[in-house]
Amino acid sequence: MIHDVVSLGTFPGSDHNALLWTLEVKTVCNESHRQMFDYSKADVEGKKSELHTVHWQKLFCYSDAEQNWLAFKEVM
């Protein structure tokens, strides 16, 4: 619902009014139960070392982008 509508007057050089109002909105908060990762605890150096051992040229040997994507996801 909109409450307390107030006209702030016309804009300079215009016949339009600026309005100010209060908007009351009822919301429902749905709890999310999805898994959240804490990346601050990640072993970044370990993952970098692991990724350096991947033979990227061999991995992306497919001509199909979907097959390359699936191969990439498998490594990650």
C-alpha positions in Angstrom: 0.0 0.0 0.0 1.1 3.6 -0.6 0.7 6.0 2.2 1.6 9.6 2.9 1.7 11.0 -0.6 3.3 14.5 -0.6 3.8 16.8 -3.6 7.2 18.4 -3.5 6.2 21.0 -6.1 6.9 21.3 -9.7 10.2 20.6 -11.4 11.9 23.8 -12.6 10.6 24.7 -16.1 8.0 22.0 -16.0 4.3 21.4 -15.2 5.1 18.0 -13.6 5.2 17.6 -9.8 7.8 15.6 -7.8 6.1 13.2 -5.4 7.2 11.6 -2.2 5.4 8.6 -0.7 5.7 5.8 1.8 5.4 2.3 0.4 4.4 -0.5 2.7 5.4 -3.9 1.4 4.7 -7.2 3.1 7.3 -9.8 2.3 7.8 -13.5 3.0 11.3 -14.7 3.8 12.0 -18.2 2.4 14.9 -19.9 4.0 17.4 -21.2 1.5 18.9 -24.6 2.2 21.4 -24.7 -0.6 25.0 -25.6 0.1 27.3 -22.7 0.5 31.1 -23.0 0.1 33.6 -21.2 2.2 36.3 -20.4 -0.4 38.5 -18.7 2.3 39.4 -22.3 3.4 40.3 -23.4 -0.1 43.8 -24.8 -0.7 44.5 -22.4 -3.6 48.2 -23.3 -3.9 47.3 -27.0 -4.0 44.7 -26.5 -6.7 47.2 -24.4 -8.7 49.8 -27.2 -8.5 47.2 -29.7 -9.6 46.1 -27.6 -12.5 49.7 -27.2 -13.7 49.9 -31.0 -14.1 46.9 -31.1 -16.5 47.8 -31.6 -20.2 45.5 -28.8 -21.5 46.2 -29.5 -25.2 45.2 -33.1 -24.9 42.2 -32.2 -22.7 40.7 -29.8 -25.3 41.2 -32.1 -28.2 37.5 -32.3 -29.1 36.0 -30.2 -31.9 32.7 -30.0 -30.0 32.5 -27.3 -27.4 30.2 -29.3 -25.3 32.7 -32.2 -25.1 35.5 -29.7 -24.2 33.3 -28.2 -21.5 32.5 -31.7 -20.0 36.3 -32.5 -20.0 37.0 -29.2 -18.3 34.4 -29.8 -15.6 35.8 -33.2 -15.0 39.2 -31.7 -14.2 37.8 -29.1 -11.9 
